Amino acid sequence: MAVRKVAVTLPEELYTLVEQARSVEHRSRSEIIQEALRTHFGEPTYRPTDEERAALVAALDAAQADPESLREWSDVRKDLTGQK
């Protein structure tokens, strides 16, 4: 995918929002603004549900407590989709 660099002027309140999101999400300014543009123009972005977030946190906690419990993503995906 080709990439172009652009300069954007933002009002102070938008700049502050971008910087806060960047800090909290540990992402680049470009990533935050690209996601905002994709959302504006209708490209779907993935937003996990509260249940998905809770499951992820639980899985990460379990992995830290017992690294041997880690599973291959293909196996996890089969469980999630009901495949055998």
Secondary structure, DSSP 8 states (H G I E B T S, - for coil): -----------HHHHHHHHHHHHHHT--HHHHHHHHHHHHTT-------HHHHHHHHHHHHHHHH-GGG---HHHHHHHHHT--
